[in-house]
């Protein structure tokens, strides 16, 4: 019986020590259904399938494809503003589709919340530029971190959506 009590005490202490670091890793998501589940108030992050990929053209030729492949990040309590925050860094795969002299690819992506208390709603756009050397077919790129306020743990489950923004030429090509 003493052994069981000792084992439970050690297990409880280990769990408490692990929760005191205020860091939770967001698991990389492969599609719109992969997200962080039930971890101390951290939001669920979804990659929207309709905004997960764009193809950029050069003239009438498909030049590059950019795909949102996942994300990394963590949640923490910001003492300066007295709020819980989530930090998300999207991951992208950039693929060369044609033999072109272009090496710098410009695109934008967003993080958006659409449900919940008004103070947590909104969409923020981030701009990126990736250099892909000639002769290289594909690279992975980690975007600029996005930082969002989140409701205190246990008050409201927040969903964050991640996707690529399309400009007019991307939209025309997609149709």
N, C-alpha and C positions, 0 to 999 in steps of 0.2 A: 504494500500500500504506500509506503514511504517513497518507493521508487516512482510510482505513478504521480504522486504529488510533486516530487522533484522534477520529473519530466515536464509536467504541465507548467510549473513555475518557469522553467528554462524556456519553454516554447512561448509563453506569454511575454517574457522579458525580451526575447528575440524579436517578436512581432512589434512590440512597442518601440524598440530601438530602431527598427527599420522604418517605422512611420514618422519618426522625428526628423528625417532629413529633408522634408518638404519638397522632394523631387520625385516626380513620377514620369516614367518614360512613356511617350506615346508610341505605340507599335506601328510599324510601317503598314500602310493599307494598300492593297493591290487594286481595289475597286470601290464603288460607292457604298458597299456594305461592310467594309472592314473599318473598325473604329475601336477606340479605347473603351473598354467596358467597365463601368462601376468602380472607378478608382478614386476614392476620396474627393469627389466633386470635380474632377478634371472633366472637361467637355468631351463629347463624342465628336470625332472629326471624320467627315465624309468627303470623298472625292466624287464630285458629280460626274456621272458617266457622260452626259451630253457635253460637258466642258473639260473632259479629261485629255483631249488631244486636239491639236490644230495642225494643219498643213500650210506652210508658207510657200508662195510661188515666186518665181523669178520669170517674168514674162508669162508665157502659158505653160511653163514647166514646173512640176512639183520639185521644189528645191530642198525643203527641210520639213521634218515632222517633229513636233514637240509633244511629249506625253507626260502627264502627271503620274508618277509611279508610286508615290508614298509621301511620308513626312516623318519628321522626328521632332522632339520637343519635350517640354515638361511644364508642370504647374508649380507656382510658388506664391507665397504671401508677400506683397510689396508693402513694407512698413511705412515708406514715405507717403503713399496715398491711402494706406489702410485698406487695401483691396486684394482679393485673390486674382492672380493673373495666369494666363496660359501663353506659352511661347511655342510657336509652331514654325518649323522650317521645312517648306515643301521640297520634294525631290522630283527632278525631271530627267527624262531621257531625251536627248536631242540627236536626231538621226539625219544624216545627209542622204537625200534621195536622188540627187543628180550630180554630175561632175560639173561644178561651178567654181568660180574664183572667189565667191563670197565666203568670208571667214567669220564675220560678226553677225550673230542672229539676235534680233531684238524681239521681245515679247513681253506680255504682262499677264499677271495672275491675280486672283482675289482670294480673300478670306471673308466670309459673310455669315452673319447670324440673322435668322428670320423669325424666330419665335422667342417669347419670353418677355421679361420686363423691358420697357422702352430704353432704359439706360444701357442695355447690353446689345441692342439691335444695330445693324449697320453692315456696310460693305466697304472694305478698304482694298484699293488696288495697289499693286507693287509692280515696278518695272524692272526688267532684267535684260542683261546683255551677256551673251555667251560667245566665246571665241572657240571655233572648231577648226583646227588647222587643216589645210589642204591635205588630202590623202587619208584623213581620219573619217571613218564612217559613222561613229556614234560615240557620244560621251554622256556621262551623268553629271548633273548640276544640282547643287543644293542652293535654293533661293534664300533671299534675305529673310531674316526672322520676322514674323508678325507677332505682335504682342497684343492680347485682348484681355479686357476685364471680364471676370466670370463671377457668377453669383457665389456667395459663401456656401461651403459644403453643406448639403442636405436641404437647401432651400429651393433649388430649381435645377433640373437637368437641362443643360445647354448643348445644342448641336452647332457645330461650326462646319461650314461648307467651304471646300477648296476647289478651284477650277481655273482654267485658262480663259483669258479674255480674247475674243476674236475682233480683229479690226474689219473694216468693210470688205477688203479683198479676201480675207479668210472666210467671211460669211458667204460671199459670192461663190468661192470655190467649193465650200462645203455643200451648197445646194446643187 
